[in-house]
Amino acid sequence: MVSAITLVNYLKKRNPYPCLNVLESAVVCCRRSGTSMIPAPLLKDIASLHGKEATEKEIKNLEEMVILERTEEGISLNNEVLPLVSDLIRQLKKNLKLALADKEQTAGIFLKELVAYLKQKVSGLVVAEAIDGAEYLLVWSGKKYRLQLAFSPAWLPAAAEEAAAENSYVAILGPFAAQNWLKMFRYYEYPEFRNYTAYFDPWCCQKMNISKGELFTYIDWFFRDNYGLKFFIPDEFIRGLQNIGLLRYNDER
């Protein structure tokens, strides 16, 4: 069976994000649906972010390492390596370097300080669950909010329907802007996605968020108060929202 060291060394030799997108998506699918089978539309979205050829190459290499399995039903994560891959992905996300203003820290510390800020500033907020410092479930005003680190912007639509059904909100934080994340814009036509999910990219000081999750406003305030920075909305995102009638001219909401 492949080791964590082997996989880490493999990632160091190339652009790691196509591979991390595939692996993280498989882990998320397993957690949310009980199967590590990666839906074909999700693989198609990863290919749109990183290119079809690069994505297929990563899948083929992961198959050769017996990390992924290909069957008639599709591509899935080998169940024997699921714990190893899940733990490694979580640690790599937490250890991502993040330089903001005059501070240099890891993504895990950033998220930890964000949650501490929310607990201080938001009356009645309860931290219901913390998963190894990479994911937090918060409860406020009778609503659930999940904040988590992520490598890939591609899997978020897979969580949107479940979030809408539970009237809960999901915000993921990761290096998305450098991964062609505007390809995900088409999902904003779906109410479940635009109302219950949000993207934040502290690395590029950008966000894509028009959700109804009021707690997410405090993420902007945390960025301002702790780093003196502001999350900007990509111009292409604003124009796209205007084109589909979700945003009035010269009005970010």
N, C-alpha and C positions, 0 to 999 in steps of 0.2 A: 504493500500500500504506500502511496506517495506520502512524504513527510512534509511538515510545515516548512522546513529549511529548503527542500527541493522546490516547493512552490514559490517561496520568497525569492530564491535565486532566479527562478524562471521570470518572475515579474521584473526583476532588476535589469534584465537584458533587453527590455523593449518598453514601448509605451504601455504602461500597465492598465490603462483605463478600459480598453475593449474587453480584456480578460476579467477585470474586476466587475464590470457591468454585467457580464454573463453570470459570474459566480454569485454576486450579490442578489441578482434577480432570482436565481434558483433557490437561494436560502430564504428569501422573502416569500416566494411561492410556497415553499414547504411550511413555513410558519403560519401563513394565512389560509392555506387550503389543504394542508396535510399531505401534499404531493410536491416533490421537487421538480416535476415536469414544468418546463418553461413554455408558456403559451406561444404559439407561432406569431401572433401580433406583437408580443413583447420582444421577441427576437428580431422582428422586422424593425421595430423602433430603435433597438440597439444598433442595427445595421445602418439606419438612417443617421444616427449620431456619429458613428465611427467608420462608416463605409462597409459595404457588403463583403468585399474581399478580405478586409482586416478582421471582420467579425467571424467569417467562415474559417479563416486561418486559426483564430484562437480556439474556436470550437473543435476543430480537427486536432490541434495540439493537446487540448484538455482530454479529448477522447483517448489519444495515445498514452496519456498519463493515467488513464482509467479514473479520471475525476468526473468526466461526463460519460453518459451512455446514450447511444442512439438506437431507438426502436421504431417500430411501425407507427407508434403513437406520437413520437417526437423525441426531443432531447431533454434529458433529466440529469440531475446530480446523482452520482453513485451514493447510495444510502450509507455505505461504510465510511465514506469520507465526509459526510455531512457535518458531524461535530467538529472535525478538524477545520474544515473550510469556514464554518460559521464563526468559530473562535478566532481564526486568523483574520477574517474580514473585519470583525469587531475591533481587534487590536490595531490593525492597520488604520482604520478610520480614526480611532482615538489618537494615534500617534502622528497623524498628518500635521505638518508644520504650518503655522498660520502667523504671518507677520502683519500687525495692524498698528498704524501710527508708530509709536515708539516701543510697542510691546511685541515680543515674539513668544509664542506659546504653541501648545498643541490644540488640535480640534477638541479633544476630550476635555481639556481645561476650559476652553471657551464655552462648551456646552454646560459644564458644571457651574461656571460663574454666571451663565445666563439663568439657569434654574435658581441659583441662590438670589439673584437679583429679583426674579419673579416672586419668590417667597417673601422677600422684603417689601416689595412695592405693591403686591396685589393682595388685598384683604380677602381672607377666606380661602385662599389657594391651598390645595392639598396635593402633595406628591404621593400618588397612589402606588407607583412602581418605578423602580430604577433598575435598568438592565445593564450592569457592568459599566456604567458611566457613558454609554453610547446611545441610550434611549431612555426617555422618561415619559411616564403617563401622569398627567396632571388633571385634577378635577377642580372646576371653578364654576360657580353659579349653576350647578347641576349639569354641567357639560364636561365631556372628556376631551383632553387635548394631548396628542402624542407628538413629542419633539424628538427627532433622532438624526444622528449623523448618517450620511449616505455618500457613496461614491457615484452612484448612477442616478440621473433624473428619469430614467426610462421606466422604472417599475412603479412609480407613484400612481399612474392610472389604475393599476391593479388593486390598489388600496382604496380607491375613491368610492366605489360602490358599497363596500363594506362600511366605510366611514359614514356615508350618507344614511345607510340603513340604521346605523347605531346613533345617528345625530352626534357624531364625534368629529374631531378635526385633526388633521395630520400635517405637520410642517417638517420638511427635511432640509438639512443644512449640509452643503457640500460644495466642491469645486465644479459647479455645473456650467458656468458661463463659458469656460474654455472647452466644453464638450458639445458645442452646437445645440445647447438646450432649447433654443427657440424652435427647433423641430417639434417640440412637444406642444406647441401652441394650439394645434388642432383640437386638443382635448378640452380647451376652454369653451368649446361649443356645447359641452355636456354639463348640465347643472351640478351633477354629483361631483365632478372634478373641480369646477371653478368655485363652488360654494364651500367645499370641505377640505381642500388641500392648498398647500403653499410651498413655494421654493424660496430659500434664502441662500445666497452665495456670499459669505463674508470675505472670501479671497478676492473677489472682484467688486465687492460692495454693491451687489445687485440683488434684486428680488423679482419674483413674479408671484403676486398675491392679490387676489380680489375676493378672498374667501369671506365668509361671515363670522369667522373665528375672531372674536373681539380681543382675545388674549394675545393674538399675534402682533397687535399694535405695540405691545410692550417690548417685543424683540427689537423694533426700531428704536425705542427709547433706550434700551440697554446699549445698543450700538452707539448711540449718541452720548450717553452719560459715561460709559466706560472707555470709549475710544475717540470721542469727538468726531465720529464719522456718520455718514448717512447712507442708507440703502437706496440706490437709484433704480428706477424702473427702465428697462431697455426701451429705446425709442420704437424699435420694431414691434415690441409687445403692445405699446400704446396704440400704434397705428393699426395693428391687428384687431385689437378690441374695438376700435372705432369702426373698422370695416365690417365687423359682424354685429354692430349695433349694441355692444355692451358698454360703450363709453362715449359720452358726448364730447364734442370737439373742445380741446383745451381743458379737459376735466379728467383727472386721474382716477376718479371713482365713478 
